[in-house]
Amino acid sequence: MSVPLSEIPVAYCDSLEALRQAWKEGLPRDARIRTASPAVHSAGINTVESLEAAPRKIDLSEYWEGGSDLTREAFQALSGQVDTAEIALLGARSMLFVHRALQKATRLDADDFTQPRAALLVDAPSTQLDALLNGPWPAFFVEHERYAERRYAVHLAPQPEVVAPPLRLKLRQIDLPRLFYFAGIRLKGRLAALTGRRALIFRENELVEDVVCSLMRHGYTPLRLDNVNTVADAEPKLLDRAEAVLRPTIDRFLDRWFVREVHGAARRMVRTEMSRFLGTHAATRVAWRGQLRGLRTRRTVLVTNFPGGPEGVSLAETCREMGISFIVAQHGVTREISDTHRPIEVYFENGTSDLFLTFNQRAQELTEASPFARGHVRTVGLPRAYRRLSRRQGQNRDFPILYISTALMKGNVNLATGGASDIDRVVRERAIVNNVLAHLPQKVLYKTYPSRDRYVDTDPLYDDLERHANVGVFRHNVDLRYFIREHQVLIASRATSTIGWCLMADRPLVFINFPDDSPLSPDARAAFEAGVFVFDWTSSDMLDDLRAFLSRPIEMIRADWQAKARKREQLIRDFITPYRSGAGRRGAAAVLEASSNGGGRDGPACHKPQPNRASLEANQWTK
């Protein structure tokens, strides 16, 4: 039964405006406010505390790593107990989704279910925004007899503007292979009528474009598939069977991380998400069969970017049934350099693909070592888009230094990615801005992460940025590749795909390593320290050292950069690409080989990965 706000000693709230309205409604001014919002936390309210400071202490890095054990156990338990390997994989993936969604519940203790509690939420205009902006407190407290829930109408902060890059920068993206590729897309099925060969495209990325472009030289016509957006629930018998198989795994997970009062809500969440994963998979299989029916499948291949959702798994399964080789091309450099890749192995591409094309040998080895591995993996190198960076010379005289923020707020989506909270991320970004960037003799352009904010209130970092005359803010949703070489020095952090673009831009790169937030792996860190400029957040003098380093003349920084050239070349060979060019040609050859081996039901996806020539060549720095 709901209680009045006047009786609430602790409330959960991620919106300043919702908090102010709750005070007007009677919430005591001395009620403690637990929040994950950087804006609420930094507002100077003495009763506000970080959610991570709640009485029940859990190491978020340890919790994040625990997702790996959970998905492995789930996959192993389901394998052989359900109808297909795809269902076992989707069951394991649904468990990782739940693992992330339950992260905030690790902070709840027994008092949260016996003492009055409140959730102060915002009245979001859509179901999608509701899940994005509001914490999952209603699900956790649904049986709490002394729980109060309020929803308030609030003003939503403006989102980053999506704008087209300047024409001069767009033109630098154009070359003859790209024109050839897009011409083929425009012709659609006309050429296929002549050759009968089709290269289907589900989702595009740079390597997909290069591979398909090379396949066109072999008579293949590129055809984009229409996306399938069907969402459905699983058939009850399948869901009951999968849930029964996973019960011991789920029980161990819940006992390890949560108080008993959370278990009921967590089990309901497991059932809901598993139903969505399995049901959407079944429904989209029907849709894909309809869309692919009538193709000459012996002369058809499918090349795609990351196919992670249930609709991607069902597409792979449908292709396999129809004899269409299902090929996935790597999206960006991450697993090769990251120390936190294990929990997302369940999403590695070779869990569904016949063939996965990677940039480098290290990515191939890590992918093949995944316990969810099914298809072959080949190393083909970086797509041309990375190489085209070398053609984009320019000089931004107003802002010689570019700070590339990778501090994407997690909010209520993809919650755990290590031990750092959103509040930690903003505190660190503000420290760098206020203690380093604001004091440099050169002007700095701060590029924000181009995504929707995960909280109602504007990031408090922007208030700091506006105060400093020598720091500009770039909030437009324009891809980094269009202007990265306009600047003379780059600053970035976290082992994400952004770092691959930075390295290939061949500009002095300063990398800030956060040990609890997408850190470099030990071997990657050693290579980075030799080839670029690495500063460790854990060092007590880090901010002072970074400010002193960047305050030097850019010519001195560039000279130090050139002195690291040989080590950096080794870093790129080992962690980015072993080849100077030819990724599309090499990838197309691998696709044609996979297709000639049958693809589909009897193709390479039904066999364990085997050594191949491409992987044996991967240690050679060749053209």
Sequence and secondary structure as in RCSB ss.txt:
>XXXX:A:sequence
MSVPLSEIPVAYCDSLEALRQAWKEGLPRDARIRTASPAVHSAGINTVESLEAAPRKIDLSEYWEGGSDLTREAF
QALSGQVDTAEIALLGARSMLFVHRALQKATRLDADDFTQPRAALLVDAPSTQLDALLNGPWPAFFVEHERYAER
RYAVHLAPQPEVVAPPLRLKLRQIDLPRLFYFAGIRLKGRLAALTGRRALIFRENELVEDVVCSLMRHGYTPLRL
DNVNTVADAEPKLLDRAEAVLRPTIDRFLDRWFVREVHGAARRMVRTEMSRFLGTHAATRVAWRGQLRGLRTRRT
VLVTNFPGGPEGVSLAETCREMGISFIVAQHGVTREISDTHRPIEVYFENGTSDLFLTFNQRAQELTEASPFARG
HVRTVGLPRAYRRLSRRQGQNRDFPILYISTALMKGNVNLATGGASDIDRVVRERAIVNNVLAHLPQKVLYKTYP
SRDRYVDTDPLYDDLERHANVGVFRHNVDLRYFIREHQVLIASRATSTIGWCLMADRPLVFINFPDDSPLSPDAR
AAFEAGVFVFDWTSSDMLDDLRAFLSRPIEMIRADWQAKARKREQLIRDFITPYRSGAGRRGAAAVLEASSNGGG
RDGPACHKPQPNRASLEANQWTK
>XXXX:A:secstr
    GGG SEEEE  HHHHHHHHHHT  TTSEEEE  HHHHTS  TTEEEGGGSSS   HHHHHHHHHHHHHHHH
HHHTTTSS HHHHHHHHHHHHHHHHHTGGGGG  THHHHS EEEEEE  SSHHHHHHHS SHHHHTTT TTEEEE
EE              HHHHHTT  HHHHHHHHHHHHTTTTHHHH  EEEESS  HHHHHHHHHHHTTT EEEE 
          HHHHHHHHHHHHHHHHHHHHHHS GGGHHHHHHHHHHHHHHHHHHHHHHHHHHHHHHTT  GGGE
EEEES   SHHHHHHHHHHHHHT EEEEE  SS TTTBS  GGGGGG GGGT SEEEESSHHHHHHHHT TT  S
EEEE    HHHHGGGG     SS SEEEE      TTSS  SBS  HHHHHHHHHHHHHHTGGG SS EEEE   
S  SSSS  THHHHHHH TTEEEE S   GGGTGGGSSEEEEESSSTHHHHHHHTTS EEEEE TTBS B HHHH
HHHHHHSEEEETTSTTHHHHHHHHHTS HHHHHHHHHHTHHHHHHHHHHHT SBSS HHHHHHHHHHHHHHTT G
GGSGGGS     HHHHTTTS B 
